[in-house]
Amino acid sequence: MKKELEKIEVVRFETSYDDGTLDFYTENVRSLCKAFSLNFKIIDQYTEGADALRYYEIYISASSFLLEDFRHIIKTFILTYGMNLMYVKTIELDPDLYLDMPDETFEVENLIVHKPEKHE
């Protein structure tokens, strides 16, 4: 018997390191997600010649009867704090993996390419 996959809505938004309020934003995202028992991921991305970016991804079960309310709360939160909404997409995930997902995860994406110097 094949297990049916659960639809999960992923909301991704960002802020940058340049204004010195990164910890403030992160604590507010953490508080929002804990208040509504939402899982989230923090992704720090480093690129060549640019400020580091911090992305947040919030995961919401598409089968939740509060889905529309969660969407409204998250969009209001993003607008209130002047963050940039990147995308909202739906993914399919094994229900057990979703239930076992940690409340908060953190990862780093290093997109800086080291180019060795040419010696002539």
C-alpha positions in Angstrom: 0.0 0.0 0.0 1.5 3.3 -1.1 1.5 6.1 1.4 -0.1 9.3 0.2 2.1 12.4 0.3 1.1 15.5 2.2 1.0 18.9 0.5 3.0 21.5 2.4 3.0 25.2 1.6 6.4 26.8 1.8 6.6 30.6 2.3 10.1 32.1 1.7 11.1 35.6 2.5 14.4 37.4 3.2 16.3 40.1 5.0 19.9 41.2 4.7 22.7 41.8 7.1 23.4 45.4 6.2 21.1 47.1 8.6 22.2 45.5 11.9 18.7 44.2 12.8 19.2 40.6 11.8 18.8 39.2 15.4 15.7 41.3 15.8 14.1 39.9 12.6 15.2 36.3 13.5 13.7 36.5 17.0 10.4 37.9 15.6 10.2 35.0 13.1 11.0 32.5 15.8 8.3 34.0 18.1 5.7 34.0 15.2 6.4 30.3 14.4 6.4 29.2 18.0 3.1 31.0 18.7 1.4 29.1 15.9 3.4 25.8 16.1 4.9 26.3 12.6 8.1 24.7 11.4 10.7 27.0 9.9 14.1 27.1 8.4 16.7 29.8 8.5 19.1 30.0 5.5 22.1 32.3 5.5 23.4 32.8 1.9 26.8 34.3 1.1 27.5 35.6 -2.4 30.5 37.3 -4.0 30.6 41.1 -3.5 27.2 41.4 -1.8 25.8 41.5 1.7 24.9 38.2 3.2 21.3 37.4 3.0 19.1 35.6 5.5 16.1 33.7 4.1 13.3 32.3 6.2 11.1 29.4 5.1 7.9 28.7 7.0 6.2 25.3 6.4 2.4 25.0 6.6 0.3 21.9 6.1 -2.0 22.6 3.1 -4.6 20.4 4.9 -4.7 22.6 7.9 -8.1 24.2 8.4 -6.2 27.4 9.5 -4.2 27.6 6.2 -5.9 30.8 5.0 -5.4 32.4 8.5 -1.8 31.4 8.5 -1.3 32.9 5.0 -2.8 36.2 6.1 -0.8 36.3 9.4 2.5 35.6 7.6 1.9 38.1 4.8 1.0 40.8 7.4 4.1 39.9 9.4 6.3 40.3 6.2 4.7 43.6 5.3 4.9 44.9 8.9 8.7 44.3 9.1 9.4 45.4 5.5 10.9 42.0 4.5 10.9 40.8 0.9 8.5 37.9 0.0 10.5 35.6 -2.3 7.8 33.0 -3.1 5.1 30.7 -1.9 5.1 27.2 -3.3 3.5 23.8 -2.6 5.7 20.8 -2.1 4.8 17.2 -1.4 6.3 15.5 1.6 5.9 12.2 3.4 3.5 12.9 6.4 5.9 11.2 8.8 8.8 13.4 7.6 6.7 16.5 8.1 5.6 15.5 11.6 9.2 14.6 12.5 10.6 17.9 11.0 12.4 19.9 13.7 10.7 23.1 14.8 13.7 25.1 13.6 16.6 24.3 11.3 19.5 26.3 10.1 21.7 26.0 7.0 24.4 28.0 5.2 24.6 28.4 1.4 28.1 29.6 0.5 27.9 30.8 -3.2 31.3 32.4 -3.2 33.6 30.7 -5.7 37.2 30.7 -4.8 39.3 31.4 -8.0 42.9 30.4 -7.6 45.4 33.1 -8.7 47.2 32.4 -11.9 51.0 32.6 -11.6 52.8 33.5 -14.7 
